[in-house]
Amino acid sequence: MSHSIQTSPSLALGASVLALLASCGTSGPKAPKSTPTSQVRLPQPQTPHWDYGAEHGPASWGELCPEFAACKSGHEQSPIDLTGVPELGAPALITNYVPAALQIVHHEHVADIVNNGHSVQVDYPESAELAVGDRRYKLLQFHFHSPSEHSVNGRSFPLEMHFVHKADDGQLAVIGVLFEEGPENEILVPLFDHLPTARGVRYHYDHVKVDVDALLPPNRIAYRYDGSLTTPPCSEGVAWFVLANTMSLSSRQIAEFRAVMFGNNRPTQPRHERSVVRDGVRER
């Protein structure tokens, strides 16, 4: 189900609603959606309203309130266009680079799904771990952006998934996975069959489980750089690992997601003087 990004040897990876296309390829009738075990309405956020539109969108985030200032003035912002990345074996050229194997330990879990108005997010209460060298992070949640936020040589992708991890000291690490149109992604079926259209409600499904580890390509070479959150307050100091190999999803799955949410992607930001390096990642 994984695909390699096609780039030259010196280059490497890094709101309108669309109607569901009835003509997209299917393999038969879909199973009916199941009823959530429980649902909880989430409190409304107190921060200024922001979105991806013209008035309160990415170009204006940094001016909405002082807490969002990094969205405008930060010099290590995400996402970025991943071009000109040094080949594996060149990290010694990177200042302060510390070689560190990336180990990902995720497991199947019950889905708690919420449409927060900015993304479709799946909370992850169980223990799952990302280890970068001696540093440990816990998985908090994963969510989706369509189209993708990161690009490769200016090329965008239909969907991008972010796995957000947090260390005990508060530092964040995010694994990004890019999706290309292709065969149906069977692991995403139980999630995409229950995409919430109502905003601000968390739906819990006891019987809907997702193998998070299977959502990642087996070959986990990553493109690593220091960046930020891609949504307000755009906090910097986030360790980014964008996987070099993509995953696939069908045209119908793309349409299913975009029928719920589309255009929730921040444009790529200037790289400034940051280094980006392709890092060796241990395969599962």
N, C-alpha and C positions, 0 to 999 in steps of 0.2 A: 504494500500500500504506500510505500515511501518512494519518492522520486528525487533524483539529484538535481540541484539547480544548475542550469547550463550557463557557465560563464567562461571567459577566457582564463588561461592559467594565472594571469596576474590579477584577476578580479574575482571576488567571492561574495557570498551572501552576508550578508548581514545576518430637515432631513426628509428626503422623500421616501415613500414606502412603495416597493414594487409589488405588483400583483403576483400571486403564485401562478406559475406557468403550468397549465394543464397538460401541455404537450411534452413536458420533460419526460425523459425516459424513466419507466417504472418496471419493476419486475413482478407486478401483481398488486392487488388491493392492499392498502395499508391497514394495519391493525388499529382498532379504535383507541383513542386516547383514554388512559385510565384516570380515575379520580384521585386527586391528591389526598394523602392520609391526613394532612392538616395544612392550614395556611394562616399566615400571620401578616397583618398590615404593618409595614415598617414606619417609624416616625419620619416626618418630613425633615430634610436637612436644613440647618440654619444658615448655611453659607449662601452667598449671593447666587441667584439663578445663573446657570451657564448651560450652554448646549453647543450644537454644531452648526447653528444657523448664522445668518448674516449679522444680527444685532448682538447676540451673546456668544458668538462662536470663537474659534481659536484665535483669530486676529485681535479679539477684544479681551481675552481672558486676563491678561496682565494688567488691565485697567479697571477690572470690576471691583477689586478690593485690594488693600495692601498685602493680604495673605497670599494673593495670586501673583505677586510681582515677578516671581521667578519665571513665569510663563512668558514674560516679555524681556526681562533683563538677564536671565540665566545664560551661561555659556556652555553648559553641559546638558542640553535638552534632548529629549527623545520624542518621536522616532527620528531616524536618520536614513539616508540612502546609503546602502552598504556597497561601496565601490573602493577599489584600490587597497584591498585588505591584504596584508603580507601573507605569503604562503606559510604553511605549517613548517616549522623549523627556523622561522625568522623572528620569533618573539624576543630573541636576545637583542634585537635592534630597538625594542620598545623600552623607553625609560621606565624604571621602577617595575618592570614586568616580573611577576613571580609565577613560575609554572605551577599549575594546580589542576589535578585531575578533577573532572566534574562527575559526581556520582549522584544518580537520581533514583530514589526509592519511593514509588507510589503504589497504591493498592486500589482494588475495587471498593467503592463506597456508595452509600445511599445518596440520592441526589436531593439537594436543597437548592432550588432554582429561583432566581429573582430577576425581574426586568426592572432595573433601577432607573430607567429612562435614558441612561447613557450607554448601557451595554446589557447583554444577558449574562448573568454571573451565576456560577455554581460554587456555593460555599463548601468548604472541606473541613469538617470538624475532627475527622480522624487524624491520627498521627501519620505524617508522610514527610520525608526528609530529602533535602538537597544538601550535598556536601561539596564544598569547593576547597580542596586541600584539607586543612584542619578546621575550617569554618563550617558551622551547621546552620541550616535554615529550615523552618517549618512551612509547609504549604498552607496558605490561608484560603485561597480561592483561585479559580480560573474563569476567564471571561473572553468575549469575542468582539472583534472589530471587523466591519465590512464596509468598504474594501480594506485591505491590509494597511497598517500604519508604516511599517518598514517597507522599503523597496530595494530592488537589486538592479543596479545600473539604470535606475529610473523606471523600472518595471514594477507595477503593482500586482497584487494577488487578490483573488475573490474574498478571502477570509484570513484573519490572523487570530491566533489564540495566545493568551498570556497567562502563564502560571505564576502567581505572585507568592513569593516566599519571604519570610521574616526571621531574622536572627534574634537571639535573646537581647542583644543590645539595641534592637530597633532597626538595624540596617536591612534594606530590602534587596532582594534578588529576583529578577524576572526572567523566565524562559519563554522565548517567543517561538511559535510554530506557524509557518506559512502553509496555506492550503491552495492547491491547484485543482481545477476542474478535471475530473476523471471518473474512475469507478466509485461506486457508493462507499462511503465510510461507515462500515457496520457498527463501529464502536460509538459513533455519534447518533445512531438511529434512536436509542431510547431517550436521549436528550432532545433531539430535534422533533420527536413526536410529542414533546411536552413543553415546547417553547411558550413562555407566558406572554400573553398580549397585554394583560393588566399591569400597570406600573406600580411599583412600591409595595408589592405583595410577595412574600416568600412562600413558595410551595414546597412541601415536603412529601416525598414519595417513598414509602417503605420498600416497595417492590421494584423500583426503578434504580438499577445500579450501573455504575460506569467504571470500567477498568481504565483508570487514569493513565497507567503506565503504557497501555496500548495506544493511547492518543499521541504518543511520541514516536518518531521514526527510530528504528533499531540502531542505525548508524548516527551517533549523536555528536558529530563534529559541530562546534558552535563558533559563532562570530561574537567576540567578546569586546565590550566597551563600557565605559562609565557614562551613565545617562541620568534620566529623570523619570518621574511618572509622566505618562502621556495625557493625563487629565489634571485639572486644577486640584491642588495648588502647584503642580509641576515641580514637586520637591526633587532636588538633585541628590547625588550620592547613591543612586540605584545601580547595582551591578546587572548588566544586561548580557544574556546569552541567547542569541537568535540562532536557531538550528539551521545548518546548511542544507539539510535534506527536507523536502516538503512532504506533506501528506496530501491525500486526495479526498475529494467529496464530489458527489454527483451534481449535475445541473439542477436536479430537483431539490437537493439539500441546500444548495446556494439560494434557490428561490424561496424555500421554506424559511430560511433565516431572514432574508431580505424582506419578506412579507411582514415580519415582526419589527425588524430594525435594519436600517441602511444609512450609510453616510456618517457613521460614528467613528471617523478616523481623523486624527490630527495630522496636518501636513508635515512632511519631513522638515527637520530643523537644521540649521548650519552646524557643521561638525567642529568648526573653529580649530583649535590645536590638538584636539583629542586623538589618541591612538586607537585603532581598531585592529584586532589580531584574530586570526583563525586559530582556535585552541583545540588541542586534542581532547576528546571526550571518550570515556570508557563505554563500550557497547554493553547493552544488557544481555 
